[in-house]
Amino acid sequence: MNIKKRDFISKIYYTLFIIIIYRLGYFIPLPFLNNRVSILSLGIMPYISASILTQLMCYMFPFFYKIQQDGEIGIKKINNITKVLTILISLIQAPVYINMTLSEFSYFINCKNILMITSIICITTGTFFTMWLGEKINAKGIGNGNSLIIMSGILSRFIYSIIDEILNRIKNQLLGITILLFELFIWLLIIGISIIIINFVKKIHIQYVNKLNNYSSNLEEVYLRNEIKFIPLKVVYPGIMPIIFSQGILITIFKKINNINNIYGIWYNLLYSILIIIITFFYTFLSISIPVKKISDDLKINGVYIPNIKPGKDTCFFLKKIVSQIYFVGSLLLVIIALLPSIFISLGGDKNFSFFFGGTTIIIMVGGLLDIKYTINSYIL
């Protein structure tokens, strides 16, 4: 066994060790309460929301953009800003989550404020600890720490949900077994479609121009290479970010409004869909996910052009047009995936099992497993 393989195996063991620590921490409940609400209830989600906000700040405010462009020192400063935002978002989301999930406060009226403050501190600390575990996986493990941590929680819930679904369906004998098989077929179909959506790219073909005679005083002789390559633009490049950010906004801001209180209701899902489309377009027109201007400049500098498109401004305009088109399609695909759990519930499905029919769950599972596959393949090759 060569050194590289041993190093990769050690990274796998280290990653599993960190995930086990996270899973054990998930069973630590909030103090002084009977409900088994974990101190890691918010998980890594506030950090992901903070990362999105940091990206927006770097684009919208020149001050933060200059910091980001300042090499490794700038990256460290941006990471510190993200951590501070993570704490602030956790402090906002924690009391909302506590009020949603805990009923003990009605029995401890005299101690309600103390219990609330204690719970907020514990949950915020748990979020920061989870973020730290993800960083350790990125530094010493196989990478994709945040995705792996989220996946570990999803897979643990999936085992219990699928067992409960099977036991509930087989009670109805033939009809129940038939429905179960149909559900599993649809679930596998959704996974297959999600894989296609995540991997689907729009290929923009490019051509290289090489100058053969740099010393000619007359016309420069130019030829085109036989090979034609392309720029791959993912249709769903933002991934789960618009869905997670939309959920965070709904939970933090709109949760107290009665018509938007039911996550399976029409008004919630309508606003949910609109937010996903808006946030996806933020990624498009602000060029957060794909720096269109930079791509067009790099193509021009390196003597590369898109057939029938002039280098420079025309290339930039063309790329913006293509990106806006594919992101509109991508945003609609994200909306469909996000609404699948609610559709499953409306058709009589189990609430616990519905989470695995779409939304962040299915994208994280599929995307995370694909990332692990690519990482393993890169080490093997």
N, C-alpha and C positions, 0 to 999 in steps of 0.2 A: 504494500500500500504506500503510495507516494505521499509527500508532505502535504500537497494540496488537498488530497482526499481526506487525510487525517484532520486537517484544519477545518474542512467543511463538516465532517462528522462532529467535531467538537462544537462547532457553531450550532448544529442541530440540537445537541444535548443542552447547550446553554439556553437556547430558545425555549425548549421544553421546560427547563428548570424555571425560567421566568414566568412562563404561562401557568405552571403549577402554583407558583407563589400568588399570582393574580387570582386564580380560581379559589385558592384557600382564603385569600383576603375577602373574596366575595361573600363568604359565609360569616363574616364578622358583622353583627347587627349594630344598629345605632344604640347607644347606651340609654338606660332608664326607660326603655319602651318594650312592650310585649311583642309587637309586630316584628317579624324578621325582615326588616328593611336594611339592606347592606350599606355600609359606609362607602362602598364603591358603586352606589346606585347610578350615578350620572356617568360613570365610566370615563371614556376618552372623548365623549361628544363635545363638552365645552372647549376642549383644546382644538378640535377640528373647526368649530365655529370661530374661535379666536384666530386660527390660521387663515381662514377666509377673510376676516376683517382686516388682518394685517396685509394681505395681498391687495385689498381694496385701498387701504391707506397708502401703500407704496405707489400705487398708480395715481391716486387722486391728489396726493400732497407731495410736492417736490422735496420737502424736508426728509420724509421717510424714504423717498426714491433714492436720494443721494446716499443715505445711510446704507440702503440695500446694495448699492453699486460699489461700496467701499471694501471689496474683497472679503476675506475671512472675518476681519474685525466687524464689518458691516453686517455680515450674516449672524454673528454672535449677538450683536445689538438687537437685530430684528427678532431673533429667537427669544431674547429676554423680554422684549415688548409683547411677544405672543404669550409668554408665560404669565405676564402681568394681566393681560386681557383674559387669559384662561381663569385666573382667580376671580376676576370681576364678574365674568359670565357665570361661574359656579355660584358666586354669592347671590346672583340674581335668580338663577334657576333652582337652586336648592330649596328656598322657602316655598316656591311654587310646587315643586315635586313633593315636598313634605306635606303640604296642605292637601294635595291630591290623593296621597296614599295612606296617610295616617289618620286614625280616628281616636287615638288615645288622648289627644289634646282636650277633647270635650270632657274627659274624666279628670284632667289635671288643670282645671281653670286657674288655680292660684299659681301653678308652676309653668304655665304655658309659655311664657316668654323665655324662661330659663331653658326649658326643653327645646324650644325653637332655636335659640342661639347655639346650644350644644350640638344639635343635629346639623345645623348649617356648617359649623366649624368642622365637624367630622366628615360630612359629605365633600366639602371643599378640599379638605386634606386628602381624602380618598381619591379625588380627581387628580390632584397634583401627583400623588403616588403612582397612579395609573399611567400618567404622562411620563413619569420618570422610568417606569418599567418599559414602556414603548421605546424610549431613547436607548435603553440598555440593549434591547433586541437589535436596534439599528446599528449600534456601535460594535457589539461583540457577537450578535447572533446572525441570522440569515437575512435580516432586513425586514422591511414592511411591518415594523413593530405594532403600529396602531391597528392595521388591518388584522393582524394575527390575534391581538388582544380582543378585538370585537368579535372575530370569528369564533374564538374559544367560548365566549358567552353564548353565541348563537347556536353552536353545535351542542352545547350542554342542554339548552332549552329544547332543541329539536328532538333529542332522544326521548325526553319525557313527553313531549307533545305527540310524537308519532305513536308511542306506546298507548297513550290515552285515546288517540283517535282510533287505533286498531281495536282496542277493547270496547269502545263505545259502538263501533260499527258492527262488530260480530255479534252483538246482542240481538240485532235484528235479523240474524241468520242470512239467508240468501240475498235479500234486498240490501242489507247493510254491507255485505261483502262485495256486492256489485258496485255500490256507491264508493266503497273504499278503493277498489281497483280503478274506478274511473277517476277518483281524486288523485291517485298516484300517477296515473297516465298524464293527467293535465299538469301535475307538478313537474314531472320529467320534461314535458313539452315546454313549460315555461322556462325551465333551466336551460334547455337547448336553445330556445329563442334568445334568452339573456346572454348566453355565450356568443351568439352571432352578433347581437347588438353591441356588446362590449368590444368585440374584436373588429367590427366593421369599420373600414376606413374609406375615405374618398381619396383616390389617387390623382394627384396633379402632376402630369408628366413634365419633365424638364429636360433641357438639352445643354450640353457643354460646348463652349467655343474655345478652341485653342489657337493661339497665334504661332505660326510656324516660322515666320521671318520677321524677327523683331528689329532687324537692322535695315530693312528696306526703306528707301526714301520715297518710294511710290506707294501703291496700294498694298496693304498688308494681306498676305495670303491667309485665308481662314478656312478651316474645315470643321465639320461636325463629326464627333465620335459616332461610331456605329451603335454604341450602347445608349439606350434611353432609360433614364431612371425617373423616379417620381418622388414627390413630397407626400407622405401619408398623413392625412388629417382625420383623426378619429371623430366619428359622428357623435359619440357620447364622451367627449374628452373630459368634461368636468367630473364624470363618474357620479359618486353618491353625494357630492358636495351640495348641489341644489336641493336635494331631498332632505338632507340632514339640517341644512340651514333653514329651510322652510319649516321643518318640524320645530326647531328651536324658537323661531319667531312666533309660531302659533302657541307653543307652550308658555312662552314668556310673556307675550303681549295680549293675545286674544283668548286665553283660556277661560277668563272670567265671564266672557260674553256667552249668554245662554245658548244662542243659536249655533255657536261654534264650539260648544262644550262637548258634543258627542263626536268622537274621532271617526265614527262610521256614518255620520250624518251627511246630508247633501251640502249644507253650508260650509262645513269644515273642509270637505273634500274639494268643493269649488274653489275656496280660498287657497287651499293647499296646491291645487293645480296651477292657479294664477301665479302664486309665489314661485313655484318651480320654473315656470316659463320665464318670469321676470329675472330671476337670479341666473338662469342659464344665459339669458341675453346680456346680463352684466358681464359674464365671462366672455361673451362674443365681442361686443362693441367696445369694451374697455381693454380688450386684447390681453386679459389676465392669463388665460390658459394658453393662447397661441399669440406670440408677439409678431403680428403681421408685418409691421414696419421693419422690425429687425430682420425677419426672414427675407423680405424684398431687398433690403440693403446688402445682406450677406450674399444673396444670389448675384447681385450686380457686381460686388467686389470680386467674387470668385469666377466671373465669366460664365455664369449660368443664367439661362433665361427660359421662360415658359413660351412654348411655340405660339406664334401669332400675337404675343403680348409684348409691348415695349418694356424694357427694364426701367426701374425707378417708380415713379408715381403710378403709372398704368398697372404695373405688377402689384403694387400695394392695394390699389383699388380693386383689382381683379380678385386678389386673395381675400379681401374683406367681404366681397360679394359672395364668394364661394363659402367662406366660413359662416356668414349669416344664414345662408340657405341650409347648410348641413346642420347647423345648430338649431334651427327652427324644427327640423325633423327630429333631431336628438332630444329637444325639450319635450316634444309630443310623446316620444317613446318613453322618456323618463316619467311623464305623467301617467301613461298607461301602466307602467310597472308599479308606480307608487299607489295607484288606485286598486290594484288587483286584490289586496287583502280585504278592502271594504266590499268589493264585488263578491268575493268568496263568502263573506258574512251574510250579505243580502240574499244569497242563494241557499242559506241554511247551514253553512259550514261552521266548524268549531272556532271560537275566537283565538284560542292558543295556537291552533294549527294554521290559522289564517296568516299569521306573521311570516310564514315560510312560503307563501304564494306570491310574494312580491315585495315592493318597498325597498328600504335599505337592506333588509335581511338577505334577499335573493341576490342583489347586486354585490354586497360585501362577500357573501359566500362564493359566488362565481368569480368575482374579481380577485379575491384573496387566493383562491385555489389556483387560478391561472398565474398569478404572480409567483406563487411557490413553485409551480411547474417551470416557469421561465428561469427562476433562480437556480433550481436543481439542474436544469439543462445546461445553463451557463457554466456551472462547476464541472459537470460531466464532460463538456466539450473542451 
